[in-house]
């Protein structure tokens, strides 16, 4: 993986579930476990109407150096936006990871 293409710093965050509340819901919190360099490529986007508001969903591909601790329940933060990770794939043999993530822009 060429380092010249890894031109953005992103944060990787693990999800932690709190104890159940009176309603049975668990609060989600995210804790940063790594800051890494990444290549960002926008894959697709779409607009939709939800609850009488116009929102946009953007799917983005991030390429990073290989790590063993990235899972689909994690979150990635890039340029102030929180991306939900949808897929993590290994590039070649332990060279890098391709992370597909989506963000909803309101």
Biopython code that builds the backbone (N, CA, C, O; Angstrom):
import numpy as np
from Bio.PDB.StructureBuilder import StructureBuilder

atoms = [
    (1, "UNK", "N", (0.849, -1.170, 0.000)),
    (1, "UNK", "CA", (0.000, 0.000, 0.000)),
    (1, "UNK", "C", (0.889, 1.225, 0.000)),
    (1, "UNK", "O", (1.755, 1.373, 0.862)),
    (2, "UNK", "N", (0.675, 2.097, -0.962)),
    (2, "UNK", "CA", (1.511, 3.289, -1.098)),
    (2, "UNK", "C", (1.061, 4.351, -0.120)),
    (2, "UNK", "O", (-0.123, 4.678, -0.049)),
    (3, "UNK", "N", (1.996, 4.888, 0.628)),
    (3, "UNK", "CA", (1.659, 5.868, 1.660)),
    (3, "UNK", "C", (1.228, 7.206, 1.084)),
    (3, "UNK", "O", (0.565, 7.973, 1.782)),
    (4, "UNK", "N", (1.574, 7.521, -0.159)),
    (4, "UNK", "CA", (1.202, 8.791, -0.764)),
    (4, "UNK", "C", (-0.295, 8.963, -0.917)),
    (4, "UNK", "O", (-0.790, 10.089, -0.892)),
    (5, "UNK", "N", (-1.032, 7.864, -1.075)),
    (5, "UNK", "CA", (-2.476, 7.929, -1.212)),
    (5, "UNK", "C", (-3.182, 8.046, 0.136)),
    (5, "UNK", "O", (-4.341, 8.456, 0.193)),
    (6, "UNK", "N", (-2.506, 7.697, 1.200)),
    (6, "UNK", "CA", (-3.096, 7.783, 2.540)),
    (6, "UNK", "C", (-2.933, 9.224, 3.022)),
    (6, "UNK", "O", (-1.992, 9.546, 3.748)),
    (7, "UNK", "N", (-3.860, 10.082, 2.609)),
    (7, "UNK", "CA", (-3.693, 11.515, 2.822)),
    (7, "UNK", "C", (-4.657, 12.138, 3.841)),
    (7, "UNK", "O", (-4.692, 13.360, 3.986)),
    (8, "UNK", "N", (-5.430, 11.319, 4.541)),
    (8, "UNK", "CA", (-6.369, 11.853, 5.541)),
    (8, "UNK", "C", (-6.252, 11.072, 6.838)),
    (8, "UNK", "O", (-6.123, 9.848, 6.838)),
    (9, "UNK", "N", (-6.300, 11.797, 7.930)),
    (9, "UNK", "CA", (-6.310, 11.118, 9.221)),
    (9, "UNK", "C", (-7.743, 10.848, 9.629)),
    (9, "UNK", "O", (-8.599, 11.729, 9.544)),
    (10, "UNK", "N", (-8.005, 9.616, 10.076)),
    (10, "UNK", "CA", (-9.329, 9.230, 10.536)),
    (10, "UNK", "C", (-9.197, 8.578, 11.908)),
    (10, "UNK", "O", (-8.152, 8.028, 12.255)),
    (11, "UNK", "N", (-10.269, 8.649, 12.671)),
    (11, "UNK", "CA", (-10.318, 7.994, 13.979)),
    (11, "UNK", "C", (-11.174, 6.745, 13.870)),
    (11, "UNK", "O", (-12.229, 6.756, 13.234)),
    (12, "UNK", "N", (-10.719, 5.674, 14.490)),
    (12, "UNK", "CA", (-11.495, 4.450, 14.591)),
    (12, "UNK", "C", (-12.017, 4.352, 16.015)),
    (12, "UNK", "O", (-11.268, 4.547, 16.972)),
    (13, "UNK", "N", (-13.312, 4.048, 16.154)),
    (13, "UNK", "CA", (-13.939, 4.020, 17.477)),
    (13, "UNK", "C", (-14.699, 2.712, 17.675)),
    (13, "UNK", "O", (-15.433, 2.262, 16.796)),
    (14, "UNK", "N", (-14.505, 2.109, 18.858)),
    (14, "UNK", "CA", (-15.257, 0.912, 19.253)),
    (14, "UNK", "C", (-16.555, 1.319, 19.919)),
    (14, "UNK", "O", (-16.611, 2.317, 20.637)),
    (15, "UNK", "N", (-17.601, 0.537, 19.677)),
    (15, "UNK", "CA", (-18.898, 0.767, 20.312)),
    (15, "UNK", "C", (-18.951, 0.046, 21.651)),
    (15, "UNK", "O", (-18.515, -1.099, 21.769)),
    (16, "UNK", "N", (-19.486, 0.722, 22.652)),
    (16, "UNK", "CA", (-19.700, 0.137, 23.971)),
    (16, "UNK", "C", (-21.152, 0.341, 24.336)),
    (16, "UNK", "O", (-21.678, 1.445, 24.198)),
    (17, "UNK", "N", (-21.811, -0.713, 24.802)),
    (17, "UNK", "CA", (-23.202, -0.616, 25.219)),
    (17, "UNK", "C", (-23.260, -0.487, 26.731)),
    (17, "UNK", "O", (-22.617, -1.248, 27.455)),
    (18, "UNK", "N", (-24.038, 0.488, 27.206)),
    (18, "UNK", "CA", (-24.208, 0.677, 28.639)),
    (18, "UNK", "C", (-25.213, -0.312, 29.199)),
    (18, "UNK", "O", (-25.772, -1.125, 28.462)),
    (19, "UNK", "N", (-25.440, -0.242, 30.486)),
    (19, "UNK", "CA", (-26.415, -1.136, 31.112)),
    (19, "UNK", "C", (-27.830, -0.703, 30.721)),
    (19, "UNK", "O", (-28.061, 0.474, 30.444)),
    (20, "UNK", "N", (-28.773, -1.641, 30.699)),
    (20, "UNK", "CA", (-30.133, -1.322, 30.271)),
    (20, "UNK", "C", (-30.806, -0.300, 31.199)),
    (20, "UNK", "O", (-30.639, -0.342, 32.417)),
    (21, "UNK", "N", (-31.560, 0.604, 30.598)),
    (21, "UNK", "CA", (-32.317, 1.585, 31.376)),
    (21, "UNK", "C", (-33.655, 0.969, 31.770)),
    (21, "UNK", "O", (-33.890, -0.215, 31.528)),
    (22, "UNK", "N", (-34.521, 1.758, 32.371)),
    (22, "UNK", "CA", (-35.831, 1.272, 32.800)),
    (22, "UNK", "C", (-36.668, 0.810, 31.605)),
    (22, "UNK", "O", (-37.526, -0.061, 31.751)),
    (23, "UNK", "N", (-36.427, 1.381, 30.442)),
    (23, "UNK", "CA", (-37.176, 0.993, 29.243)),
    (23, "UNK", "C", (-36.536, -0.187, 28.513)),
    (23, "UNK", "O", (-37.084, -0.673, 27.524)),
    (24, "UNK", "N", (-35.395, -0.645, 28.986)),
    (24, "UNK", "CA", (-34.707, -1.761, 28.371)),
    (24, "UNK", "C", (-33.722, -1.364, 27.291)),
    (24, "UNK", "O", (-33.045, -2.222, 26.723)),
    (25, "UNK", "N", (-33.633, -0.090, 27.002)),
    (25, "UNK", "CA", (-32.703, 0.403, 25.981)),
    (25, "UNK", "C", (-31.306, 0.553, 26.575)),
    (25, "UNK", "O", (-31.151, 0.877, 27.753)),
    (26, "UNK", "N", (-30.305, 0.315, 25.756)),
    (26, "UNK", "CA", (-28.910, 0.484, 26.183)),
    (26, "UNK", "C", (-28.315, 1.697, 25.477)),
    (26, "UNK", "O", (-28.498, 1.873, 24.273)),
    (27, "UNK", "N", (-27.620, 2.511, 26.212)),
    (27, "UNK", "CA", (-26.974, 3.684, 25.629)),
    (27, "UNK", "C", (-25.693, 3.253, 24.919)),
    (27, "UNK", "O", (-24.906, 2.475, 25.458)),
    (28, "UNK", "N", (-25.493, 3.766, 23.707)),
    (28, "UNK", "CA", (-24.281, 3.478, 22.950)),
    (28, "UNK", "C", (-23.282, 4.605, 23.161)),
    (28, "UNK", "O", (-23.633, 5.783, 23.092)),
    (29, "UNK", "N", (-22.046, 4.234, 23.415)),
    (29, "UNK", "CA", (-20.968, 5.210, 23.451)),
    (29, "UNK", "C", (-19.845, 4.677, 22.567)),
    (29, "UNK", "O", (-19.695, 3.468, 22.396)),
    (30, "UNK", "N", (-19.068, 5.584, 22.015)),
    (30, "UNK", "CA", (-17.962, 5.202, 21.138)),
    (30, "UNK", "C", (-16.664, 5.760, 21.702)),
    (30, "UNK", "O", (-16.579, 6.937, 22.055)),
    (31, "UNK", "N", (-15.655, 4.900, 21.781)),
    (31, "UNK", "CA", (-14.360, 5.257, 22.330)),
    (31, "UNK", "C", (-13.286, 5.105, 21.253)),
    (31, "UNK", "O", (-13.191, 4.066, 20.599)),
    (32, "UNK", "N", (-12.488, 6.146, 21.079)),
    (32, "UNK", "CA", (-11.418, 6.110, 20.074)),
    (32, "UNK", "C", (-10.337, 5.125, 20.500)),
    (32, "UNK", "O", (-9.844, 5.176, 21.627)),
    (33, "UNK", "N", (-9.975, 4.227, 19.585)),
    (33, "UNK", "CA", (-8.883, 3.287, 19.879)),
    (33, "UNK", "C", (-7.707, 3.448, 18.925)),
    (33, "UNK", "O", (-6.640, 2.882, 19.161)),
    (34, "UNK", "N", (-7.888, 4.211, 17.852)),
    (34, "UNK", "CA", (-6.765, 4.423, 16.931)),
    (34, "UNK", "C", (-7.028, 5.633, 16.040)),
    (34, "UNK", "O", (-8.167, 5.923, 15.676)),
    (35, "UNK", "N", (-5.959, 6.320, 15.704)),
    (35, "UNK", "CA", (-5.992, 7.366, 14.682)),
    (35, "UNK", "C", (-5.013, 6.922, 13.601)),
    (35, "UNK", "O", (-3.830, 6.716, 13.870)),
    (36, "UNK", "N", (-5.520, 6.776, 12.370)),
    (36, "UNK", "CA", (-4.714, 6.211, 11.285)),
    (36, "UNK", "C", (-4.828, 7.085, 10.038)),
    (36, "UNK", "O", (-5.724, 7.922, 9.927)),
    (37, "UNK", "N", (-3.909, 6.872, 9.111)),
    (37, "UNK", "CA", (-3.954, 7.543, 7.820)),
    (37, "UNK", "C", (-4.772, 6.698, 6.866)),
    (37, "UNK", "O", (-4.685, 5.470, 6.880)),
    (38, "UNK", "N", (-5.582, 7.369, 6.024)),
    (38, "UNK", "CA", (-6.478, 6.652, 5.124)),
    (38, "UNK", "C", (-6.583, 7.344, 3.772)),
    (38, "UNK", "O", (-6.310, 8.536, 3.633)),
    (39, "UNK", "N", (-6.984, 6.563, 2.794)),
    (39, "UNK", "CA", (-7.376, 7.091, 1.492)),
    (39, "UNK", "C", (-8.894, 7.060, 1.452)),
    (39, "UNK", "O", (-9.499, 6.040, 1.781)),
    (40, "UNK", "N", (-9.518, 8.159, 1.055)),
    (40, "UNK", "CA", (-10.979, 8.263, 1.046)),
    (40, "UNK", "C", (-11.477, 8.349, -0.388)),
    (40, "UNK", "O", (-11.000, 9.167, -1.174)),
    (41, "UNK", "N", (-12.452, 7.486, -0.725)),
    (41, "UNK", "CA", (-13.057, 7.476, -2.055)),
    (41, "UNK", "C", (-14.570, 7.403, -1.898)),
    (41, "UNK", "O", (-15.086, 6.434, -1.340)),
    (42, "UNK", "N", (-15.291, 8.420, -2.384)),
    (42, "UNK", "CA", (-16.747, 8.387, -2.324)),
    (42, "UNK", "C", (-17.248, 7.400, -3.365)),
    (42, "UNK", "O", (-16.867, 7.466, -4.533)),
    (43, "UNK", "N", (-18.110, 6.481, -2.928)),
    (43, "UNK", "CA", (-18.586, 5.414, -3.797)),
    (43, "UNK", "C", (-19.943, 5.765, -4.400)),
    (43, "UNK", "O", (-20.116, 5.710, -5.618)),
    (44, "UNK", "N", (-20.900, 6.123, -3.558)),
    (44, "UNK", "CA", (-22.236, 6.434, -4.059)),
    (44, "UNK", "C", (-22.958, 7.348, -3.085)),
    (44, "UNK", "O", (-22.554, 7.511, -1.934)),
    (45, "UNK", "N", (-24.017, 7.926, -3.572)),
    (45, "UNK", "CA", (-24.831, 8.783, -2.728)),
    (45, "UNK", "C", (-26.268, 8.722, -3.191)),
    (45, "UNK", "O", (-26.545, 8.406, -4.348)),
    (46, "UNK", "N", (-27.185, 9.026, -2.285)),
    (46, "UNK", "CA", (-28.593, 9.077, -2.646)),
    (46, "UNK", "C", (-29.297, 10.030, -1.710)),
    (46, "UNK", "O", (-28.826, 10.297, -0.604)),
    (47, "UNK", "N", (-30.422, 10.537, -2.157)),
    (47, "UNK", "CA", (-31.242, 11.407, -1.332)),
    (47, "UNK", "C", (-32.544, 10.694, -1.035)),
    (47, "UNK", "O", (-33.059, 9.950, -1.871)),
    (48, "UNK", "N", (-33.078, 10.920, 0.154)),
    (48, "UNK", "CA", (-34.352, 10.317, 0.510)),
    (48, "UNK", "C", (-35.083, 11.214, 1.499)),
    (48, "UNK", "O", (-34.489, 12.088, 2.130)),
    (49, "UNK", "N", (-36.375, 10.979, 1.619)),
    (49, "UNK", "CA", (-37.206, 11.739, 2.549)),
    (49, "UNK", "C", (-37.548, 10.840, 3.728)),
    (49, "UNK", "O", (-38.066, 9.737, 3.552)),
    (50, "UNK", "N", (-37.253, 11.319, 4.926)),
    (50, "UNK", "CA", (-37.575, 10.584, 6.144)),
    (50, "UNK", "C", (-38.099, 11.575, 7.163)),
    (50, "UNK", "O", (-37.454, 12.583, 7.453)),
    (51, "UNK", "N", (-39.258, 11.289, 7.698)),
    (51, "UNK", "CA", (-39.879, 12.153, 8.709)),
    (51, "UNK", "C", (-39.976, 13.595, 8.209)),
    (51, "UNK", "O", (-39.682, 14.541, 8.940)),
    (52, "UNK", "N", (-40.385, 13.742, 6.977)),
    (52, "UNK", "CA", (-40.608, 15.032, 6.346)),
    (52, "UNK", "C", (-39.351, 15.908, 6.259)),
    (52, "UNK", "O", (-39.449, 17.134, 6.203)),
    (53, "UNK", "N", (-38.186, 15.282, 6.247)),
    (53, "UNK", "CA", (-36.947, 16.018, 6.026)),
    (53, "UNK", "C", (-36.202, 15.363, 4.870)),
    (53, "UNK", "O", (-36.317, 14.158, 4.646)),
    (54, "UNK", "N", (-35.460, 16.146, 4.160)),
    (54, "UNK", "CA", (-34.678, 15.616, 3.040)),
    (54, "UNK", "C", (-33.270, 15.313, 3.544)),
    (54, "UNK", "O", (-32.549, 16.210, 3.981)),
    (55, "UNK", "N", (-32.892, 14.045, 3.478)),
    (55, "UNK", "CA", (-31.584, 13.608, 3.938)),
    (55, "UNK", "C", (-30.800, 13.025, 2.765)),
    (55, "UNK", "O", (-31.370, 12.658, 1.738)),
    (56, "UNK", "N", (-29.511, 12.949, 2.937)),
    (56, "UNK", "CA", (-28.651, 12.335, 1.931)),
    (56, "UNK", "C", (-27.801, 11.272, 2.596)),
    (56, "UNK", "O", (-27.285, 11.469, 3.696)),
    (57, "UNK", "N", (-27.661, 10.147, 1.921)),
    (57, "UNK", "CA", (-26.818, 9.062, 2.420)),
    (57, "UNK", "C", (-25.621, 8.934, 1.496)),
    (57, "UNK", "O", (-25.775, 8.853, 0.277)),
    (58, "UNK", "N", (-24.441, 8.916, 2.072)),
    (58, "UNK", "CA", (-23.214, 8.848, 1.299)),
    (58, "UNK", "C", (-22.441, 7.602, 1.702)),
    (58, "UNK", "O", (-22.134, 7.410, 2.879)),
    (59, "UNK", "N", (-22.129, 6.762, 0.738)),
    (59, "UNK", "CA", (-21.315, 5.572, 0.987)),
    (59, "UNK", "C", (-19.891, 5.884, 0.538)),
    (59, "UNK", "O", (-19.664, 6.353, -0.577)),
    (60, "UNK", "N", (-18.949, 5.616, 1.417)),
    (60, "UNK", "CA", (-17.550, 5.962, 1.176)),
    (60, "UNK", "C", (-16.672, 4.752, 1.435)),
    (60, "UNK", "O", (-16.955, 3.938, 2.315)),
    (61, "UNK", "N", (-15.605, 4.644, 0.661)),
    (61, "UNK", "CA", (-14.611, 3.573, 0.852)),
    (61, "UNK", "C", (-13.343, 4.201, 1.407)),
    (61, "UNK", "O", (-12.831, 5.176, 0.856)),
    (62, "UNK", "N", (-12.842, 3.640, 2.497)),
    (62, "UNK", "CA", (-11.591, 4.074, 3.096)),
    (62, "UNK", "C", (-10.598, 2.928, 2.996)),
    (62, "UNK", "O", (-10.938, 1.785, 3.301)),
    (63, "UNK", "N", (-9.378, 3.220, 2.572)),
    (63, "UNK", "CA", (-8.303, 2.234, 2.542)),
    (63, "UNK", "C", (-7.296, 2.622, 3.618)),
    (63, "UNK", "O", (-6.830, 3.760, 3.661)),
    (64, "UNK", "N", (-6.964, 1.670, 4.485)),
    (64, "UNK", "CA", (-5.992, 1.906, 5.553)),
    (64, "UNK", "C", (-5.002, 0.754, 5.574)),
    (64, "UNK", "O", (-5.212, -0.269, 4.923)),
    (65, "UNK", "N", (-3.925, 0.928, 6.324)),
    (65, "UNK", "CA", (-2.972, -0.165, 6.511)),
    (65, "UNK", "C", (-3.638, -1.273, 7.329)),
    (65, "UNK", "O", (-4.588, -1.018, 8.069)),
    (66, "UNK", "N", (-3.146, -2.481, 7.195)),
    (66, "UNK", "CA", (-3.755, -3.652, 7.829)),
    (66, "UNK", "C", (-3.774, -3.543, 9.353)),
    (66, "UNK", "O", (-2.786, -3.162, 9.981)),
    (67, "UNK", "N", (-4.915, -3.887, 9.920)),
    (67, "UNK", "CA", (-5.103, -3.974, 11.375)),
    (67, "UNK", "C", (-5.994, -5.175, 11.646)),
    (67, "UNK", "O", (-6.766, -5.592, 10.783)),
    (68, "UNK", "N", (-5.886, -5.724, 12.836)),
    (68, "UNK", "CA", (-6.722, -6.874, 13.188)),
    (68, "UNK", "C", (-7.924, -6.496, 14.050)),
    (68, "UNK", "O", (-8.761, -7.350, 14.340)),
    (69, "UNK", "N", (-8.024, -5.236, 14.462)),
    (69, "UNK", "CA", (-9.046, -4.868, 15.440)),
    (69, "UNK", "C", (-10.222, -4.071, 14.886)),
    (69, "UNK", "O", (-11.011, -3.542, 15.669)),
    (70, "UNK", "N", (-10.368, -3.964, 13.577)),
    (70, "UNK", "CA", (-11.480, -3.219, 12.994)),
    (70, "UNK", "C", (-12.635, -4.180, 12.709)),
    (70, "UNK", "O", (-12.454, -5.191, 12.030)),
    (71, "UNK", "N", (-13.821, -3.862, 13.228)),
    (71, "UNK", "CA", (-15.004, -4.705, 13.046)),
    (71, "UNK", "C", (-16.173, -3.853, 12.552)),
    (71, "UNK", "O", (-16.163, -2.635, 12.730)),
    (72, "UNK", "N", (-17.183, -4.478, 11.933)),
    (72, "UNK", "CA", (-18.305, -3.714, 11.376)),
    (72, "UNK", "C", (-19.154, -2.947, 12.386)),
    (72, "UNK", "O", (-19.926, -2.078, 11.981)),
    (73, "UNK", "N", (-19.047, -3.227, 13.657)),
    (73, "UNK", "CA", (-19.808, -2.452, 14.646)),
    (73, "UNK", "C", (-19.081, -1.180, 15.057)),
    (73, "UNK", "O", (-19.605, -0.392, 15.845)),
    (74, "UNK", "N", (-17.885, -0.977, 14.531)),
    (74, "UNK", "CA", (-17.110, 0.225, 14.852)),
    (74, "UNK", "C", (-17.642, 1.424, 14.089)),
    (74, "UNK", "O", (-18.514, 1.300, 13.230)),
    (75, "UNK", "N", (-17.106, 2.571, 14.417)),
    (75, "UNK", "CA", (-17.435, 3.824, 13.742)),
    (75, "UNK", "C", (-16.121, 4.462, 13.310)),
    (75, "UNK", "O", (-15.089, 4.284, 13.956)),
    (76, "UNK", "N", (-16.173, 5.197, 12.224)),
    (76, "UNK", "CA", (-15.008, 5.893, 11.695)),
    (76, "UNK", "C", (-15.358, 7.376, 11.621)),
    (76, "UNK", "O", (-16.443, 7.737, 11.167)),
    (77, "UNK", "N", (-14.450, 8.231, 12.063)),
    (77, "UNK", "CA", (-14.680, 9.680, 12.020)),
    (77, "UNK", "C", (-13.672, 10.290, 11.061)),
    (77, "UNK", "O", (-12.463, 10.120, 11.216)),
    (78, "UNK", "N", (-14.193, 11.008, 10.058)),
    (78, "UNK", "CA", (-13.362, 11.676, 9.071)),
    (78, "UNK", "C", (-13.909, 13.069, 8.838)),
    (78, "UNK", "O", (-15.088, 13.240, 8.526)),
    (79, "UNK", "N", (-13.055, 14.059, 8.989)),
    (79, "UNK", "CA", (-13.413, 15.455, 8.746)),
    (79, "UNK", "C", (-14.674, 15.875, 9.499)),
    (79, "UNK", "O", (-15.514, 16.600, 8.967)),
    (80, "UNK", "N", (-14.795, 15.413, 10.736)),
    (80, "UNK", "CA", (-15.918, 15.797, 11.591)),
    (80, "UNK", "C", (-17.206, 15.028, 11.362)),
    (80, "UNK", "O", (-18.207, 15.308, 12.021)),
    (81, "UNK", "N", (-17.210, 14.070, 10.452)),
    (81, "UNK", "CA", (-18.405, 13.263, 10.198)),
    (81, "UNK", "C", (-18.224, 11.865, 10.753)),
    (81, "UNK", "O", (-17.157, 11.265, 10.624)),
    (82, "UNK", "N", (-19.288, 11.347, 11.378)),
    (82, "UNK", "CA", (-19.286, 9.985, 11.908)),
    (82, "UNK", "C", (-19.825, 9.030, 10.852)),
    (82, "UNK", "O", (-20.963, 9.177, 10.406)),
    (83, "UNK", "N", (-19.022, 8.058, 10.451)),
    (83, "UNK", "CA", (-19.408, 7.055, 9.471)),
    (83, "UNK", "C", (-19.661, 5.731, 10.178)),
    (83, "UNK", "O", (-18.854, 5.306, 11.005)),
    (84, "UNK", "N", (-20.771, 5.078, 9.862)),
    (84, "UNK", "CA", (-21.041, 3.735, 10.362)),
    (84, "UNK", "C", (-20.401, 2.740, 9.408)),
    (84, "UNK", "O", (-20.680, 2.752, 8.209)),
    (85, "UNK", "N", (-19.544, 1.879, 9.941)),
    (85, "UNK", "CA", (-18.845, 0.897, 9.117)),
    (85, "UNK", "C", (-19.824, -0.213, 8.741)),
    (85, "UNK", "O", (-20.507, -0.768, 9.602)),
    (86, "UNK", "N", (-19.885, -0.530, 7.446)),
    (86, "UNK", "CA", (-20.789, -1.573, 6.974)),
    (86, "UNK", "C", (-20.053, -2.837, 6.543)),
    (86, "UNK", "O", (-20.621, -3.928, 6.579)),
    (87, "UNK", "N", (-18.782, -2.696, 6.131)),
    (87, "UNK", "CA", (-18.026, -3.856, 5.673)),
    (87, "UNK", "C", (-16.536, -3.591, 5.811)),
    (87, "UNK", "O", (-16.065, -2.482, 5.559)),
    (88, "UNK", "N", (-15.795, -4.625, 6.215)),
    (88, "UNK", "CA", (-14.339, -4.556, 6.320)),
    (88, "UNK", "C", (-13.766, -5.723, 5.521)),
    (88, "UNK", "O", (-14.109, -6.879, 5.769)),
    (89, "UNK", "N", (-12.887, -5.417, 4.556)),
    (89, "UNK", "CA", (-12.285, -6.452, 3.717)),
    (89, "UNK", "C", (-10.773, -6.312, 3.718)),
    (89, "UNK", "O", (-10.236, -5.205, 3.690)),
    (90, "UNK", "N", (-10.094, -7.460, 3.749)),
    (90, "UNK", "CA", (-8.630, -7.465, 3.711)),
    (90, "UNK", "C", (-8.155, -7.265, 2.274)),
    (90, "UNK", "O", (-8.692, -7.862, 1.341)),
    (91, "UNK", "N", (-7.137, -6.414, 2.110)),
    (91, "UNK", "CA", (-6.525, -6.182, 0.804)),
    (91, "UNK", "C", (-5.259, -7.018, 0.740)),
    (91, "UNK", "O", (-4.409, -6.943, 1.628)),
    (92, "UNK", "N", (-5.139, -7.812, -0.310)),
    (92, "UNK", "CA", (-4.029, -8.738, -0.479)),
    (92, "UNK", "C", (-3.875, -9.563, 0.792)),
    (92, "UNK", "O", (-4.881, -9.918, 1.404)),
    (93, "UNK", "N", (-2.685, -9.871, 1.200)),
    (93, "UNK", "CA", (-2.493, -10.665, 2.413)),
    (93, "UNK", "C", (-1.852, -9.783, 3.466)),
    (93, "UNK", "O", (-0.638, -9.575, 3.474)),
    (94, "UNK", "N", (-2.691, -9.269, 4.354)),
    (94, "UNK", "CA", (-2.255, -8.418, 5.473)),
    (94, "UNK", "C", (-1.500, -7.177, 5.019)),
    (94, "UNK", "O", (-0.566, -6.729, 5.684)),
    (95, "UNK", "N", (-1.910, -6.626, 3.886)),
    (95, "UNK", "CA", (-1.301, -5.388, 3.404)),
    (95, "UNK", "C", (-2.140, -4.203, 3.856)),
    (95, "UNK", "O", (-1.603, -3.202, 4.332)),
    (96, "UNK", "N", (-3.449, -4.314, 3.710)),
    (96, "UNK", "CA", (-4.322, -3.219, 4.073)),
    (96, "UNK", "C", (-5.744, -3.682, 4.276)),
    (96, "UNK", "O", (-6.057, -4.862, 4.118)),
    (97, "UNK", "N", (-6.606, -2.741, 4.629)),
    (97, "UNK", "CA", (-8.032, -2.997, 4.791)),
    (97, "UNK", "C", (-8.802, -2.008, 3.937)),
    (97, "UNK", "O", (-8.432, -0.839, 3.822)),
    (98, "UNK", "N", (-9.873, -2.493, 3.343)),
    (98, "UNK", "CA", (-10.840, -1.626, 2.683)),
    (98, "UNK", "C", (-12.063, -1.595, 3.580)),
    (98, "UNK", "O", (-12.645, -2.631, 3.900)),
    (99, "UNK", "N", (-12.444, -0.388, 3.981)),
    (99, "UNK", "CA", (-13.587, -0.201, 4.875)),
    (99, "UNK", "C", (-14.669, 0.544, 4.116)),
    (99, "UNK", "O", (-14.445, 1.656, 3.638)),
    (100, "UNK", "N", (-15.841, -0.066, 4.005)),
    (100, "UNK", "CA", (-16.995, 0.611, 3.438)),
    (100, "UNK", "C", (-17.808, 1.163, 4.598)),
    (100, "UNK", "O", (-18.094, 0.456, 5.565)),
    (101, "UNK", "N", (-18.176, 2.431, 4.490)),
    (101, "UNK", "CA", (-18.898, 3.083, 5.571)),
    (101, "UNK", "C", (-19.926, 4.034, 4.984)),
    (101, "UNK", "O", (-19.789, 4.482, 3.846)),
    (102, "UNK", "N", (-20.961, 4.341, 5.766)),
    (102, "UNK", "CA", (-21.983, 5.257, 5.284)),
    (102, "UNK", "C", (-22.263, 6.321, 6.320)),
    (102, "UNK", "O", (-22.117, 6.103, 7.523)),
    (103, "UNK", "N", (-22.666, 7.474, 5.828)),
    (103, "UNK", "CA", (-23.018, 8.597, 6.687)),
    (103, "UNK", "C", (-24.321, 9.175, 6.161)),
    (103, "UNK", "O", (-24.545, 9.226, 4.951)),
    (104, "UNK", "N", (-25.178, 9.609, 7.074)),
    (104, "UNK", "CA", (-26.408, 10.294, 6.681)),
    (104, "UNK", "C", (-26.218, 11.768, 6.985)),
    (104, "UNK", "O", (-25.974, 12.160, 8.126)),
    (105, "UNK", "N", (-26.334, 12.575, 5.938)),
    (105, "UNK", "CA", (-26.143, 14.019, 6.055)),
    (105, "UNK", "C", (-27.513, 14.665, 6.106)),
    (105, "UNK", "O", (-28.352, 14.449, 5.232)),
    (106, "UNK", "N", (-27.722, 15.450, 7.127)),
    (106, "UNK", "CA", (-29.026, 16.111, 7.301)),
    (106, "UNK", "C", (-28.908, 17.577, 7.002)),
    (106, "UNK", "O", (-29.895, 18.307, 7.090)),
]
sb = StructureBuilder()
sb.init_structure("model")
sb.init_model(0)
sb.init_chain("A")
sb.init_seg("    ")
for serial, (resi, resn, name, xyz) in enumerate(atoms, 1):
    if name == "N":
        sb.init_residue(resn, " ", resi, " ")
    sb.init_atom(name, np.array(xyz, "f"), 0.0, 1.0, " ", f" {name:<3s}", serial, name[0])
structure = sb.get_structure()
